[in-house]
Amino acid sequence: MATIRKLRGRWQAQVRRKGLPPRAKSFDTRSDAEKWARNLEAEADRGSVLADTRLAENMTIRELLERYLEEVTPTKRGASAESYRLKAMIGRSIAHRTLAMLKPEHIAVYRDERLEAISPGTVLKELNVLAHAIDVGRREWGINIQQNPCRMVRRPKPPRGRDRRLKPGEEERLLTASDAGRSLWMRPLIVLALETAMRQGELLALEWSDIDEERRLAHLDLTKNGDARDVPLSRRALEALAELKTLKVDDRVVPTTRSAVGQAWLHLRARAGSDDLHFHDLRHEAVTRLLERGLNVIEVSTISGHKELRMLQRYSHLKPADLVAKLG
């Protein structure tokens, strides 16, 4: 039988079962205490192990995310971006709720509020990291809740992938604008992006020891999808590397930072009249050009590093009229 007693102005219920740690919880009313005790005893009578929900009842979303930020986030390649995202989430009102009290409707309200301020893609990332943090807590940290409420909520529709291509004459304007800027690395960086289809992070991580000029290959040891790959270098790419070699200051091929490139790119695209162009659009342009040269998707994925070939589908801007001649 459960023990119900009044303790410091509240009603405490205590359940003891042989072989299990005692469970106790305090309530404002005796009826709530008795109901909680009856539910635990019913579980025990059915042969279920009494779930220890104390951690879930005491830990807030804030505490969960702080632990996740300290223990899990540093193991990820995108740790910097995720840290920024988690710190923003920790400061929001939902973070004050305990895990035991967190319901799907609370997640839905959070989703809708955030959609008024940020893009659906960013909201999706926030919900994904919250859901994973709760999953880790349930699997590894002893947080006992029946379901992950974040998995029960409708997610925002992912945004369509960008399909921005360079307009006629736009590449020349970008290169001219880069010559007018103070950053000496922007012109060869743009050329390399267009010739190799590398991501900005991959280009900035390149070291001269990764470049094999004789075989015309650039080795990427660690990429976004976690695999290494070798990228073939065109003559124009080799010319850009030769220009960068004259600017060599250390082991890095492009001796600058992501932040510096970001600032230089904003000024450069404004001078070129391309305010809607993202640096990552150069990768889209490069992949599309490879397909237009006649390389098949397997060959292009070898260069670009795409694991899923369906991801290359949006890079192929084929027009039905162009396929008529092939059909005969």
C-alpha positions as CSV (number, residue, x, y, z in Angstrom):
1,M,0.0,0.0,0.0
2,A,1.1,3.5,-0.7
3,T,1.8,5.9,2.2
4,I,0.1,9.3,2.1
5,R,1.1,11.9,4.6
6,K,1.1,15.6,5.1
7,L,4.6,17.1,4.9
8,R,5.4,20.8,5.2
9,G,2.0,21.9,4.1
10,R,1.7,19.5,1.1
11,W,0.6,15.9,0.6
12,Q,3.3,13.4,0.0
13,A,2.7,10.0,-1.6
14,Q,5.3,7.3,-1.3
15,V,5.3,3.9,-3.1
16,R,7.6,1.1,-2.1
17,R,8.1,-2.2,-3.9
18,K,10.6,-4.9,-3.3
19,G,13.6,-4.7,-5.6
20,L,12.9,-1.2,-6.7
21,P,13.9,2.2,-5.3
22,P,11.1,3.9,-3.3
23,R,9.2,6.6,-5.2
24,A,7.8,9.7,-3.6
25,K,6.2,12.9,-4.8
26,S,4.4,15.9,-3.2
27,F,1.1,17.4,-4.3
28,D,-1.2,20.3,-3.3
29,T,-4.2,18.0,-2.6
30,R,-4.6,14.6,-1.0
31,S,-6.7,13.3,-4.0
32,D,-3.8,14.1,-6.5
33,A,-1.4,12.3,-4.3
34,E,-3.6,9.2,-4.0
35,K,-4.2,9.2,-7.8
36,W,-0.5,9.3,-8.5
37,A,0.1,6.5,-6.1
38,R,-2.7,4.3,-7.5
39,N,-1.3,4.7,-11.0
40,L,2.2,3.6,-9.9
41,E,0.8,0.6,-8.1
42,A,-1.3,-0.3,-11.0
43,E,1.8,-0.4,-13.2
44,A,3.6,-2.6,-10.7
45,D,0.6,-5.0,-10.5
46,R,0.7,-5.4,-14.3
47,G,4.3,-6.4,-14.1
48,S,5.7,-3.1,-15.4
49,V,8.8,-1.6,-14.0
50,L,8.0,1.6,-12.1
51,A,9.3,4.3,-14.3
52,D,11.5,6.8,-12.5
53,T,10.2,10.2,-13.8
54,R,11.9,12.3,-11.2
55,L,14.5,13.6,-13.7
56,A,11.9,14.5,-16.3
57,E,9.8,16.2,-13.6
58,N,12.8,18.4,-12.5
59,M,14.8,19.0,-15.6
60,T,13.8,22.0,-17.8
61,I,14.2,22.3,-21.5
62,R,16.9,24.9,-20.8
63,E,18.9,22.4,-18.7
64,L,18.4,19.7,-21.3
65,L,19.7,22.0,-24.1
66,E,22.6,23.3,-22.0
67,R,23.7,19.7,-21.4
68,Y,23.3,18.9,-25.1
69,L,25.3,22.0,-26.0
70,E,28.1,20.9,-23.7
71,E,28.2,17.1,-24.5
72,V,26.7,16.5,-27.9
73,T,27.1,19.6,-30.1
74,P,30.9,19.7,-29.9
75,T,31.0,16.3,-31.6
76,K,29.3,17.6,-34.7
77,R,30.9,19.2,-37.8
78,G,28.3,22.0,-37.7
79,A,29.0,22.7,-34.0
80,S,29.4,26.5,-34.4
81,A,26.1,27.0,-36.2
82,E,24.2,24.7,-33.8
83,S,25.7,26.4,-30.8
84,Y,24.3,29.7,-31.9
85,R,20.9,28.1,-32.6
86,L,20.8,26.4,-29.2
87,K,21.8,29.5,-27.3
88,A,18.9,31.4,-28.9
89,M,16.5,28.6,-28.0
90,I,17.7,28.5,-24.4
91,G,16.6,32.2,-24.0
92,R,13.0,31.5,-25.1
93,S,10.0,31.0,-22.9
94,I,9.5,27.3,-23.8
95,A,12.9,26.6,-22.2
96,H,11.4,27.1,-18.7
97,R,9.1,24.1,-19.0
98,T,10.0,20.8,-17.5
99,L,10.2,17.8,-19.7
100,A,7.4,16.0,-17.9
101,M,5.1,19.0,-18.5
102,L,6.1,19.5,-22.2
103,K,3.2,18.7,-24.5
104,P,2.9,18.7,-28.3
105,E,0.7,21.8,-28.1
106,H,3.5,23.7,-26.5
107,I,5.8,22.8,-29.3
108,A,3.1,23.8,-31.8
109,V,2.8,27.3,-30.2
110,Y,6.6,27.7,-30.3
111,R,6.7,26.7,-34.0
112,D,4.0,29.2,-34.9
113,E,5.6,32.0,-33.0
114,R,8.9,31.4,-34.6
115,L,7.4,31.2,-38.1
116,E,6.4,34.8,-37.6
117,A,10.0,35.9,-37.1
118,I,12.2,33.5,-39.1
119,S,12.1,31.3,-42.2
120,P,10.5,27.8,-42.2
121,G,13.9,26.3,-42.9
122,T,15.3,27.8,-39.7
123,V,12.3,26.7,-37.6
124,L,12.7,23.2,-39.0
125,K,16.3,23.2,-37.8
126,E,15.3,24.3,-34.4
127,L,12.7,21.7,-34.1
128,N,15.1,19.0,-35.3
129,V,17.7,19.8,-32.7
130,L,15.1,20.0,-29.9
131,A,13.7,16.6,-31.0
132,H,17.2,15.1,-31.1
133,A,18.1,16.5,-27.7
134,I,15.0,14.9,-26.2
135,D,15.8,11.6,-27.9
136,V,19.3,11.7,-26.5
137,G,17.9,12.5,-23.0
138,R,15.5,9.5,-23.2
139,R,18.1,7.1,-24.5
140,E,21.2,8.1,-22.6
141,W,20.4,10.4,-19.7
142,G,17.6,8.6,-17.9
143,I,14.9,11.1,-18.8
144,N,11.7,9.0,-18.6
145,I,8.8,10.3,-20.7
146,Q,6.5,8.2,-22.7
147,Q,6.9,10.0,-26.0
148,N,9.0,12.7,-27.6
149,P,6.4,15.5,-28.0
150,C,8.5,17.1,-30.7
151,R,8.0,14.1,-32.9
152,M,4.3,14.5,-32.7
153,V,4.0,18.0,-34.1
154,R,3.6,18.9,-37.8
155,R,6.9,20.3,-39.1
156,P,7.1,23.4,-41.4
157,K,7.4,22.5,-45.1
158,P,11.1,22.5,-46.1
159,P,11.9,25.4,-48.4
160,R,12.6,24.7,-52.0
161,G,16.3,24.5,-52.9
162,R,17.7,27.6,-54.5
163,D,18.1,27.4,-58.3
164,R,19.8,30.8,-58.9
165,R,22.1,30.7,-61.9
166,L,24.5,33.4,-63.1
167,K,22.9,35.7,-65.6
168,P,24.6,36.6,-68.9
169,G,27.7,38.8,-68.1
170,E,27.3,38.4,-64.4
171,E,30.4,36.3,-63.9
172,E,32.5,39.0,-65.6
173,R,30.9,41.7,-63.4
174,L,31.7,39.7,-60.3
175,L,35.3,39.3,-61.3
176,T,35.6,43.0,-62.2
177,A,34.1,43.9,-58.9
178,S,36.5,41.6,-57.1
179,D,39.4,43.4,-58.7
180,A,38.1,46.7,-57.3
181,G,37.9,45.3,-53.8
182,R,40.6,45.1,-51.1
183,S,40.5,41.4,-50.8
184,L,43.2,39.9,-53.1
185,W,41.8,36.4,-52.7
186,M,38.2,36.9,-53.9
187,R,38.8,36.7,-57.7
188,P,40.7,33.3,-57.6
189,L,38.3,32.1,-54.9
190,I,35.3,32.8,-57.2
191,V,37.1,31.1,-60.1
192,L,37.8,28.0,-58.1
193,A,34.2,27.8,-56.8
194,L,33.0,27.9,-60.4
195,E,35.5,25.5,-61.7
196,T,35.5,22.8,-59.0
197,A,32.0,23.0,-57.5
198,M,33.5,23.0,-54.0
199,R,31.7,24.4,-51.0
200,Q,33.1,27.6,-49.5
201,G,34.1,25.7,-46.3
202,E,36.0,23.1,-48.5
203,L,37.8,25.8,-50.4
204,L,38.9,27.6,-47.2
205,A,40.0,24.3,-45.6
206,L,42.4,23.5,-48.6
207,E,46.1,23.4,-47.8
208,W,48.9,23.4,-50.4
209,S,49.8,19.9,-49.4
210,D,46.3,18.9,-50.7
211,I,47.0,20.1,-54.2
212,D,48.6,17.7,-56.7
213,E,49.4,19.9,-59.7
214,E,51.0,17.0,-61.7
215,R,47.9,14.9,-61.4
216,R,45.6,18.0,-61.4
217,L,43.7,17.0,-58.3
218,A,42.7,18.7,-55.1
219,H,42.2,16.3,-52.1
220,L,39.4,17.1,-49.6
221,D,40.1,15.1,-46.5
222,L,36.9,16.0,-44.6
223,T,33.7,17.1,-46.4
224,K,30.1,18.0,-45.4
225,N,28.9,14.4,-45.9
226,G,31.9,13.0,-43.9
227,D,33.7,11.4,-46.8
228,A,37.0,12.4,-48.4
229,R,37.1,13.0,-52.2
230,D,39.5,14.1,-54.9
231,V,38.4,17.0,-57.2
232,P,39.8,17.3,-60.7
233,L,41.3,20.7,-61.6
234,S,40.6,22.4,-64.9
235,R,43.2,24.6,-66.6
236,R,41.4,27.6,-65.4
237,A,41.4,26.3,-61.8
238,L,45.2,25.7,-62.0
239,E,45.6,29.3,-63.2
240,A,43.6,30.5,-60.1
241,L,45.8,28.4,-57.9
242,A,48.9,29.8,-59.5
243,E,47.6,33.3,-58.7
244,L,46.9,32.3,-55.1
245,K,50.4,30.9,-54.8
246,T,51.8,34.4,-55.4
247,L,49.8,35.5,-52.4
248,K,50.9,32.6,-50.2
249,V,51.3,33.6,-46.5
250,D,50.9,30.2,-44.8
251,D,49.9,26.6,-45.5
252,R,46.3,27.5,-46.5
253,V,45.5,27.9,-50.2
254,V,43.1,30.7,-49.4
255,P,44.6,32.4,-46.3
256,T,41.5,34.1,-45.0
257,T,38.4,33.3,-42.8
258,R,34.8,32.5,-43.5
259,S,33.8,35.8,-41.8
260,A,36.2,37.8,-44.0
261,V,34.9,36.1,-47.2
262,G,31.3,36.9,-46.1
263,Q,32.0,40.6,-45.6
264,A,34.0,40.8,-48.9
265,W,31.2,39.0,-50.7
266,L,28.5,41.4,-49.5
267,H,30.5,44.4,-50.8
268,L,31.5,42.6,-54.0
269,R,28.0,41.5,-55.1
270,A,26.7,45.0,-54.4
271,R,29.3,46.5,-56.7
272,A,28.4,43.9,-59.3
273,G,24.6,44.6,-59.0
274,S,24.0,41.0,-57.8
275,D,22.4,41.7,-54.4
276,D,20.4,38.4,-54.5
277,L,23.3,36.2,-55.3
278,H,24.7,33.9,-52.5
279,F,28.2,32.5,-52.6
280,H,26.8,29.0,-52.5
281,D,25.0,29.8,-55.7
282,L,28.4,29.5,-57.4
283,R,28.4,25.8,-56.5
284,H,25.0,25.4,-58.1
285,E,26.2,27.2,-61.2
286,A,29.3,25.0,-61.3
287,V,27.4,21.7,-61.0
288,T,24.9,22.8,-63.7
289,R,27.8,23.7,-66.0
290,L,29.3,20.2,-65.5
291,L,26.0,18.6,-66.5
292,E,25.7,20.9,-69.5
293,R,29.2,19.8,-70.6
294,G,27.8,16.3,-71.0
295,L,29.1,14.7,-67.8
296,N,26.6,12.1,-66.4
297,V,25.3,12.3,-62.9
298,I,27.7,9.7,-61.5
299,E,30.7,11.7,-62.9
300,V,29.3,15.0,-61.5
301,S,28.5,13.5,-58.1
302,T,32.1,12.2,-58.0
303,I,33.3,15.8,-58.4
304,S,30.6,17.6,-56.3
305,G,30.4,15.0,-53.5
306,H,26.6,14.6,-53.6
307,K,25.7,11.2,-52.0
308,E,22.2,11.1,-53.2
309,L,21.8,11.4,-57.0
310,R,18.3,12.8,-56.6
311,M,19.9,15.9,-55.1
312,L,21.5,16.6,-58.5
313,Q,18.1,16.6,-60.2
314,R,17.4,20.2,-59.3
315,Y,20.7,21.2,-60.9
316,S,19.6,19.9,-64.3
317,H,17.7,22.7,-66.0
318,L,16.7,20.7,-69.1
319,K,14.0,22.2,-71.3
320,P,11.5,19.8,-73.0
321,A,12.1,21.5,-76.3
322,D,15.8,20.5,-76.1
323,L,14.9,16.8,-75.7
324,V,12.8,16.6,-78.9
325,A,15.9,16.1,-81.1
326,K,17.1,13.3,-78.8
327,L,13.8,11.5,-79.1
328,G,13.9,11.5,-82.9
